[in-house]
Amino acid sequence: MCNLSNFQYTMEELSMIMDMVKQEMDAAIKHLDHAFQKIRAGRASTSMVQDVVVEYYGAMTPINQVANVSVPDAMTISIQPWDRTAINAIEKAIINSNLGFAPSNNGEYIILNVPPLTEERRRDLAKQAKAETEQTKVTVRNARQDGMKELKKLEGVSEDIIKDTEAKIQELTDKYVKLADEHLKAKEQDIFKI
């Protein structure tokens, strides 16, 4: 009876290690997707300004909580503050965020014109996307290493079960590395699409 409860406890620990590794790898891919949203691919998108924070009544507030952000056409982002007194603070926040946009303000809303991408800029964006992907792969491999370390800490587990779990962790690693490469390929196609 005692051996059965030890076995169940061990299987629970193995399952927890696998869950931990998978969660870390999922988080790495989510981070990659978020990073890719910031890499513009020639079309205007509200995600280009989603990380801009505005000083609004003394508090740092995300832009989408002080204004309506919309994309009226493929090359324009429109920002209409709910409180017109915040328009200068929003404009200042956009300039300070180093997004590369020159905002124009007509007193009621701010217009950001998204310039068309040059071939050189597209190559730079592709390099940036590749660097983000490589960082994601490092994070995935670090999650694998963390999982392997946790496996080695387990006591009283047969070598076969350890080897089987290590193989599962490696399969998971390969799957997430391939997924990162697929995301990069899609982003590169998006960047070079005219």
Secondary structure per residue as TSV (DSSP state, phi and psi in degrees):
chain	resnum	aa	ss	phi	psi
A	1	M	-	360.0	-41.4
A	2	C	H	-63.1	-39.5
A	3	N	H	-65.6	-36.6
A	4	L	H	-65.3	-43.1
A	5	S	H	-67.3	-35.9
A	6	N	H	-63.7	-39.7
A	7	F	H	-63.8	-44.8
A	8	Q	H	-63.7	-39.8
A	9	Y	H	-63.2	-43.2
A	10	T	H	-64.5	-44.1
A	11	M	H	-63.7	-36.1
A	12	E	H	-65.3	-41.5
A	13	E	H	-64.3	-42.8
A	14	L	H	-61.5	-42.3
A	15	S	H	-63.6	-40.3
A	16	M	H	-65.0	-40.0
A	17	I	H	-63.4	-45.6
A	18	M	H	-61.8	-42.1
A	19	D	H	-62.5	-42.1
A	20	M	H	-61.2	-46.5
A	21	V	H	-62.1	-46.5
A	22	K	H	-63.0	-41.2
A	23	Q	H	-62.7	-42.4
A	24	E	H	-64.2	-39.2
A	25	M	H	-70.9	-39.5
A	26	D	H	-59.7	-44.0
A	27	A	H	-62.5	-37.4
A	28	A	H	-63.2	-42.6
A	29	I	H	-68.9	-39.4
A	30	K	H	-61.9	-41.5
A	31	H	H	-62.5	-40.9
A	32	L	H	-61.4	-45.9
A	33	D	H	-60.1	-41.9
A	34	H	H	-63.9	-42.9
A	35	A	H	-63.5	-39.1
A	36	F	H	-66.1	-31.1
A	37	Q	H	-62.9	-30.9
A	38	K	H	-78.8	-18.9
A	39	I	S	-87.2	102.5
A	40	R	-	-73.6	146.0
A	41	A	-	-118.9	42.1
A	42	G	S	91.1	-18.6
A	43	R	S	-110.5	146.2
A	44	A	-	-68.3	144.3
A	45	S	-	-152.0	143.3
A	46	T	G	-63.9	-24.1
A	47	S	G	-66.9	-17.9
A	48	M	G	-65.0	-27.0
A	49	V	G	-113.9	6.5
A	50	Q	T	-62.8	-24.8
A	51	D	T	-93.6	3.3
A	52	V	-	-74.4	130.0
A	53	V	E	-115.2	137.7
A	54	V	E	-111.5	138.4
A	55	E	E	-80.0	109.9
A	56	Y	E	-126.8	111.9
A	57	Y	T	50.8	43.6
A	58	G	T	83.1	-3.7
A	59	A	E	-114.9	141.8
A	60	M	E	-79.5	116.5
A	61	T	E	-125.5	135.0
A	62	P	E	-58.3	143.7
A	63	I	G	-56.8	-35.4
A	64	N	G	-72.5	-5.3
A	65	Q	G	-99.7	-4.0
A	66	V	T	-120.6	-7.1
A	67	A	E	-155.2	160.3
A	68	N	E	-90.2	120.3
A	69	V	E	-106.4	124.6
A	70	S	E	-140.3	168.0
A	71	V	E	-123.1	93.7
A	72	P	E	-69.4	-28.0
A	73	D	E	-151.7	178.6
A	74	A	T	-64.9	-17.7
A	75	M	T	-119.5	12.4
A	76	T	E	-136.3	138.0
A	77	I	E	-115.8	129.0
A	78	S	E	-110.4	131.5
A	79	I	E	-124.3	113.4
A	80	Q	E	-113.9	107.9
A	81	P	E	-66.4	145.9
A	82	W	S	-75.4	-26.8
A	83	D	S	-119.5	112.1
A	84	R	G	-59.7	-24.3
A	85	T	G	-67.9	-14.4
A	86	A	G	-88.6	-3.4
A	87	I	H	-60.7	-40.8
A	88	N	H	-68.5	-37.1
A	89	A	H	-65.2	-38.7
A	90	I	H	-66.2	-45.6
A	91	E	H	-59.6	-44.7
A	92	K	H	-62.0	-42.1
A	93	A	H	-63.6	-38.6
A	94	I	H	-65.9	-44.5
A	95	I	H	-62.4	-44.5
A	96	N	H	-70.6	-17.6
A	97	S	T	-79.7	-4.9
A	98	N	T	55.6	41.5
A	99	L	-	-82.1	-13.1
A	100	G	S	87.3	16.0
A	101	F	-	-104.8	143.2
A	102	A	-	-105.2	101.8
A	103	P	-	-71.2	142.6
A	104	S	E	-115.0	137.9
A	105	N	E	-124.1	124.3
A	106	N	-	-106.3	13.4
A	107	G	S	95.3	-24.3
A	108	E	S	-112.0	-36.5
A	109	Y	-	-150.3	167.1
A	110	I	E	-111.3	135.8
A	111	I	E	-112.9	131.2
A	112	L	E	-113.3	118.5
A	113	N	E	-91.1	124.2
A	114	V	-	-91.1	110.7
A	115	P	-	-70.0	150.3
A	116	P	-	-65.0	149.1
A	117	L	-	-80.9	138.1
A	118	T	-	-84.7	165.4
A	119	E	H	-61.4	-40.1
A	120	E	H	-63.4	-42.3
A	121	R	H	-65.1	-37.5
A	122	R	H	-62.3	-42.4
A	123	R	H	-63.6	-40.7
A	124	D	H	-62.2	-42.5
A	125	L	H	-64.8	-38.5
A	126	A	H	-64.1	-40.5
A	127	K	H	-63.1	-41.6
A	128	Q	H	-62.0	-43.2
A	129	A	H	-63.9	-40.5
A	130	K	H	-64.7	-41.0
A	131	A	H	-63.3	-42.1
A	132	E	H	-62.3	-39.7
A	133	T	H	-65.5	-42.9
A	134	E	H	-61.9	-40.5
A	135	Q	H	-63.2	-38.3
A	136	T	H	-64.1	-41.9
A	137	K	H	-62.9	-38.4
A	138	V	H	-62.3	-42.8
A	139	T	H	-63.4	-41.1
A	140	V	H	-62.4	-45.0
A	141	R	H	-67.1	-34.5
A	142	N	H	-65.2	-37.1
A	143	A	H	-63.3	-39.9
A	144	R	H	-60.7	-47.3
A	145	Q	H	-60.7	-42.0
A	146	D	H	-59.6	-43.3
A	147	G	H	-63.0	-42.7
A	148	M	H	-63.8	-40.5
A	149	K	H	-62.4	-42.5
A	150	E	H	-64.0	-37.4
A	151	L	H	-61.6	-41.9
A	152	K	H	-65.9	-24.2
A	153	K	H	-76.2	-21.0
A	154	L	-	-66.6	139.5
A	155	E	-	-113.0	147.4
A	156	G	S	73.0	22.8
A	157	V	-	-107.3	136.3
A	158	S	-	-65.4	151.2
A	159	E	H	-62.0	-35.1
A	160	D	H	-62.9	-42.7
A	161	I	H	-66.1	-41.2
A	162	I	H	-61.1	-48.2
A	163	K	H	-62.6	-40.3
A	164	D	H	-62.8	-43.1
A	165	T	H	-68.5	-38.9
A	166	E	H	-60.4	-40.4
A	167	A	H	-64.0	-39.8
A	168	K	H	-65.2	-40.3
A	169	I	H	-64.3	-40.0
A	170	Q	H	-65.9	-39.8
A	171	E	H	-60.7	-43.1
A	172	L	H	-61.9	-42.8
A	173	T	H	-60.8	-48.9
A	174	D	H	-59.4	-40.5
A	175	K	H	-62.6	-45.1
A	176	Y	H	-74.4	-32.3
A	177	V	H	-64.9	-42.9
A	178	K	H	-64.3	-39.7
A	179	L	H	-62.6	-41.6
A	180	A	H	-62.2	-42.2
A	181	D	H	-63.8	-38.0
A	182	E	H	-65.3	-40.8
A	183	H	H	-63.8	-40.4
A	184	L	H	-63.2	-45.3
A	185	K	H	-59.2	-43.7
A	186	A	H	-65.0	-40.4
A	187	K	H	-67.5	-40.1
A	188	E	H	-63.2	-40.3
A	189	Q	H	-62.1	-40.1
A	190	D	H	-64.1	-42.3
A	191	I	H	-65.5	-41.9
A	192	F	H	-89.2	-2.7
A	193	K	-	-74.0	131.2
A	194	I	-	-104.3	360.0
